[in-house]
Amino acid sequence: MSKHKAGGGKASQHVNPKGKRLGVKVTDGQKVGIGEVLIRQRGLKYKAGGGTKVGRDFTVFSINEGIVKFGKKLGKKFISVISK
């Protein structure tokens, strides 16, 4: 029989999951290439504007080379890629 009680035995069995690295990956005015990831998100917080598309996991990526522009239209946030 043990002399001491095991402290925090159950608490140490729970492992925190890794972060999913969500968020904005580029800034306004930055140059991007074709297929570059602009935002990783859960749900459509940012909608796809011109020169961008949305992937099946709601990732917004560029389909043109150009400069990134963030904007709002009717209260919704958009991200676009303006080609030169």
C-alpha positions as CSV (number, residue, x, y, z in Angstrom):
1,M,0.0,0.0,0.0
2,S,1.1,3.5,-0.9
3,K,2.1,5.9,1.9
4,H,1.2,9.1,-0.2
5,K,-1.8,9.9,-2.3
6,A,-1.1,10.5,-6.0
7,G,-1.6,14.3,-6.4
8,G,-3.3,15.4,-9.6
9,G,-3.4,11.9,-11.2
10,K,-6.5,12.5,-13.4
11,A,-5.5,16.1,-14.2
12,S,-2.3,15.1,-15.8
13,Q,-4.0,12.7,-18.1
14,H,-5.8,15.4,-20.1
15,V,-3.7,16.7,-23.0
16,N,-4.5,20.1,-24.6
17,P,-4.9,19.9,-28.4
18,K,-2.6,21.8,-30.7
19,G,-3.6,25.2,-32.1
20,K,-4.9,25.2,-35.7
21,R,-2.9,28.2,-36.8
22,L,-6.0,30.2,-37.9
23,G,-6.0,33.9,-38.7
24,V,-4.9,36.4,-41.3
25,K,-1.7,35.4,-43.1
26,V,-1.1,38.6,-45.2
27,T,-1.5,42.3,-44.6
28,D,-3.2,45.1,-46.6
29,G,-1.0,46.2,-49.5
30,Q,1.2,43.1,-49.5
31,K,2.1,41.4,-52.8
32,V,0.9,37.8,-53.2
33,G,1.2,35.1,-55.8
34,I,-1.2,32.6,-57.3
35,G,-2.5,30.1,-54.8
36,E,-1.2,31.9,-51.7
37,V,-3.2,31.5,-48.5
38,L,-4.6,34.8,-47.3
39,I,-6.8,33.8,-44.4
40,R,-7.4,30.6,-42.5
41,Q,-10.8,30.8,-40.7
42,R,-13.7,28.8,-39.2
43,G,-16.8,30.0,-41.0
44,L,-16.9,32.9,-43.5
45,K,-15.8,35.8,-41.3
46,Y,-14.1,37.2,-44.4
47,K,-15.8,36.8,-47.8
48,A,-13.9,36.3,-51.0
49,G,-13.7,39.4,-53.2
50,G,-12.2,39.8,-56.6
51,G,-9.1,37.6,-57.4
52,T,-9.8,35.2,-54.5
53,K,-11.7,32.0,-53.8
54,V,-12.8,30.1,-50.7
55,G,-11.6,26.6,-50.0
56,R,-13.7,23.9,-48.5
57,D,-12.3,24.6,-45.0
58,F,-13.2,28.3,-45.5
59,T,-9.6,29.2,-46.3
60,V,-9.4,32.3,-48.6
61,F,-6.7,32.1,-51.2
62,S,-5.6,34.1,-54.2
63,I,-6.2,33.1,-57.8
64,N,-4.3,36.1,-59.3
65,E,-1.0,37.8,-58.7
66,G,-1.4,41.2,-57.2
67,I,-1.8,43.3,-54.1
68,V,-4.1,42.4,-51.2
69,K,-6.9,44.8,-50.3
70,F,-9.2,44.5,-47.3
71,G,-12.6,46.2,-47.4
72,K,-16.2,46.3,-46.1
73,K,-19.4,46.3,-48.1
74,L,-22.9,46.3,-46.5
75,G,-21.3,45.4,-43.1
76,K,-19.5,42.4,-44.4
77,K,-15.7,42.0,-44.5
78,F,-14.1,41.2,-47.9
79,I,-10.6,40.4,-49.0
80,S,-9.5,41.0,-52.6
81,V,-6.4,40.7,-54.8
82,I,-6.0,43.6,-57.2
83,S,-3.9,42.6,-60.2
84,K,-1.4,45.1,-61.6
